[in-house]
Amino acid sequence: MKRFSELSEAELLNFNADELNDSIKLEAIHQGIAPPVSLSEAIQTSGFKGHIPSKDDVAIYRLGTDGYGDDVGWLSEEAALMAMTGAVALESTYKRGKSGVKLATDNFVVLKRVILPGEAQTYRLHKLDEYVSPASNEFDELADTCYDTVRTTRQAAYNRQVAIERQAEYVRLANGDVAIAKAFWAKAETLDWPSLEAVA
């Protein structure tokens, strides 16, 4: 596998996403930038196994609608269910420059059980984030530069192909007279007239 800076134009045009990503990672390593680690590798490296209950965990119960939770919670399910009695879902409205609220008839109030991890669990989550997240934005900046190069190369190739196909149509409309076809082109097109060598 080649690093990104060694790729030919044909490779930039034809590589799939995985091949491009690998070439960018190799480029990063060559430049002394650590590429991001995959999540599965991060989990193995950190020893993270999901939520591990601890004595510091706190279970709370929240009321909210699907995809939305309020900032109020109850420490028992019974208390949350009592508060849920008669509750309706609301949604914001905006009409004629005025904000308002109306009943959200498509949404239902639901009870959600949420575990707030204790300090030990929070520390493990933080360590996992250290493994997954690169220490700096250097890799992201390199990847963005490489993706811009790929987009520019592919757009230029696309523009070339479009110009060649349009050129053939203009030459056909001009009965094979290139001078007339160029005159048509100058009036109607924004792309550069491709050289006849590129068409042949």
C-alpha positions as CSV (number, residue, x, y, z in Angstrom):
1,M,0.0,0.0,0.0
2,K,1.3,3.5,-0.9
3,R,1.1,6.5,1.3
4,F,-1.2,9.3,0.0
5,S,1.4,11.5,-1.4
6,E,2.6,8.7,-3.6
7,L,-0.8,8.0,-5.2
8,S,-1.1,8.5,-9.0
9,E,-4.1,10.4,-10.5
10,A,-5.6,7.0,-11.6
11,E,-5.4,5.8,-8.0
12,L,-7.0,9.0,-6.6
13,L,-9.8,8.5,-9.1
14,N,-10.3,4.8,-8.5
15,F,-9.5,4.0,-4.9
16,N,-12.4,3.2,-2.6
17,A,-12.9,4.8,0.8
18,D,-11.0,2.1,2.7
19,E,-8.0,2.2,0.4
20,L,-7.9,6.0,0.6
21,N,-8.2,5.9,4.4
22,D,-5.3,3.4,4.6
23,S,-3.1,5.6,2.4
24,I,-3.9,8.6,4.6
25,K,-3.0,6.7,7.7
26,L,0.3,5.7,6.1
27,E,1.0,9.3,5.2
28,A,0.3,10.4,8.7
29,I,2.7,7.8,10.1
30,H,5.3,8.9,7.6
31,Q,4.9,12.5,8.9
32,G,5.1,11.4,12.5
33,I,1.4,11.8,13.2
34,A,-0.4,9.0,15.1
35,P,-3.5,7.8,13.2
36,P,-6.7,7.3,15.3
37,V,-7.1,3.8,16.7
38,S,-10.2,1.8,15.9
39,L,-12.8,1.5,18.6
40,S,-12.5,-2.3,18.9
41,E,-8.7,-1.9,19.4
42,A,-9.3,0.8,21.9
43,I,-11.6,-1.4,23.9
44,Q,-9.1,-4.2,24.0
45,T,-6.3,-1.9,24.9
46,S,-8.1,-0.1,27.7
47,G,-9.8,-3.2,29.1
48,F,-13.2,-1.4,28.9
49,K,-16.0,-3.9,29.0
50,G,-19.1,-1.7,29.1
51,H,-20.9,-0.5,32.2
52,I,-19.6,-2.1,35.4
53,P,-21.9,-1.4,38.3
54,S,-20.4,0.2,41.4
55,K,-21.6,1.3,44.8
56,D,-21.2,4.9,43.6
57,D,-23.8,4.6,40.7
58,V,-27.0,6.4,41.1
59,A,-30.2,5.3,39.3
60,I,-32.6,8.2,38.4
61,Y,-35.9,8.3,36.5
62,R,-36.6,11.0,34.0
63,L,-39.7,12.0,32.2
64,G,-39.5,13.1,28.6
65,T,-40.7,12.5,25.1
66,D,-39.1,10.2,22.5
67,G,-35.7,11.7,21.8
68,Y,-36.1,14.5,24.4
69,G,-35.5,14.4,28.1
70,D,-36.2,17.1,30.7
71,D,-33.5,18.3,33.1
72,V,-35.5,17.0,36.1
73,G,-35.2,13.5,37.6
74,W,-36.6,11.5,40.4
75,L,-34.7,9.1,42.7
76,S,-37.4,6.5,42.6
77,E,-39.6,5.0,39.9
78,E,-42.7,5.4,42.0
79,A,-42.2,9.2,42.4
80,A,-41.5,9.6,38.6
81,L,-44.7,7.6,37.8
82,M,-46.7,9.8,40.1
83,A,-45.4,12.9,38.4
84,M,-46.2,11.3,35.1
85,T,-49.9,11.1,35.9
86,G,-51.7,13.6,33.7
87,A,-48.6,14.7,31.9
88,V,-48.8,15.6,28.2
89,A,-46.1,16.2,25.6
90,L,-45.6,19.8,24.4
91,E,-43.9,21.2,21.4
92,S,-42.7,24.7,20.5
93,T,-44.5,26.7,17.8
94,Y,-43.6,29.7,15.8
95,K,-46.2,31.6,13.8
96,R,-46.3,35.1,12.5
97,G,-43.2,36.1,14.4
98,K,-44.5,34.8,17.7
99,S,-43.2,31.8,19.7
100,G,-45.7,29.6,21.5
101,V,-46.4,26.1,22.8
102,K,-49.0,23.5,21.7
103,L,-49.9,19.9,22.6
104,A,-47.7,17.4,20.7
105,T,-50.4,14.9,19.8
106,D,-47.9,12.6,18.0
107,N,-45.6,12.3,21.1
108,F,-46.0,10.4,24.3
109,V,-44.6,11.1,27.7
110,V,-42.3,8.2,28.6
111,L,-40.3,7.2,31.7
112,K,-36.6,6.6,31.2
113,R,-34.3,4.9,33.7
114,V,-30.8,6.5,33.6
115,I,-27.7,5.3,35.4
116,L,-25.3,8.1,36.5
117,P,-21.9,6.4,36.7
118,G,-19.9,6.8,39.9
119,E,-16.4,8.2,39.8
120,A,-14.6,5.0,39.0
121,Q,-16.8,4.4,35.9
122,T,-16.4,8.0,34.8
123,Y,-12.6,7.5,34.9
124,R,-12.8,4.4,32.8
125,L,-15.0,6.2,30.2
126,H,-12.4,9.0,30.2
127,K,-9.6,6.6,29.6
128,L,-11.5,5.0,26.6
129,D,-11.9,8.5,25.1
130,E,-8.1,9.0,25.4
131,Y,-7.5,5.9,23.3
132,V,-10.1,6.7,20.7
133,S,-9.4,10.4,20.3
134,P,-6.1,11.5,18.9
135,A,-4.1,13.8,21.1
136,S,-4.2,16.6,18.6
137,N,-6.0,17.7,15.5
138,E,-3.0,17.0,13.3
139,F,-4.5,13.8,11.8
140,D,-7.8,15.5,11.1
141,E,-6.1,18.4,9.4
142,L,-4.0,16.0,7.3
143,A,-7.1,13.9,6.4
144,D,-9.1,17.0,5.4
145,T,-6.2,18.1,3.1
146,C,-6.0,14.7,1.5
147,Y,-9.8,14.5,1.0
148,D,-9.7,18.0,-0.6
149,T,-7.1,16.7,-3.0
150,V,-9.2,13.7,-3.9
151,R,-12.3,15.9,-4.4
152,T,-10.4,18.4,-6.6
153,T,-8.9,15.6,-8.7
154,R,-12.2,13.8,-9.2
155,Q,-14.0,17.0,-10.0
156,A,-11.4,17.9,-12.6
157,A,-11.7,14.5,-14.2
158,Y,-15.5,14.8,-14.2
159,N,-15.3,18.2,-15.8
160,R,-12.8,16.9,-18.4
161,Q,-15.2,14.1,-19.4
162,V,-18.2,16.4,-19.5
163,A,-16.3,18.9,-21.7
164,I,-15.2,16.1,-24.1
165,E,-18.7,14.8,-24.5
166,R,-20.1,18.3,-25.0
167,Q,-17.3,19.1,-27.4
168,A,-18.3,16.0,-29.5
169,E,-21.9,17.2,-29.6
170,Y,-20.9,20.8,-30.6
171,V,-18.7,19.4,-33.4
172,R,-21.6,17.2,-34.6
173,L,-24.0,20.2,-34.6
174,A,-21.4,22.2,-36.6
175,N,-21.2,19.3,-39.2
176,G,-17.6,18.6,-38.2
177,D,-16.4,22.2,-38.5
178,V,-14.2,22.8,-35.4
179,A,-14.1,26.6,-35.8
180,I,-17.9,26.8,-35.8
181,A,-18.1,24.4,-32.9
182,K,-15.7,26.6,-30.9
183,A,-17.9,29.6,-31.7
184,F,-20.9,27.7,-30.4
185,W,-18.9,26.7,-27.3
186,A,-17.8,30.3,-26.6
187,K,-21.4,31.4,-26.5
188,A,-22.9,28.7,-24.3
189,E,-20.2,27.0,-22.2
190,T,-18.2,27.9,-19.0
191,L,-15.8,24.9,-19.2
192,D,-12.6,25.2,-21.2
193,W,-12.6,23.8,-24.7
194,P,-10.7,20.5,-24.4
195,S,-7.8,19.9,-26.7
196,L,-8.6,17.7,-29.7
197,E,-5.7,15.5,-28.6
198,A,-7.6,14.7,-25.4
199,V,-10.6,13.6,-27.5
200,A,-8.7,11.4,-29.9
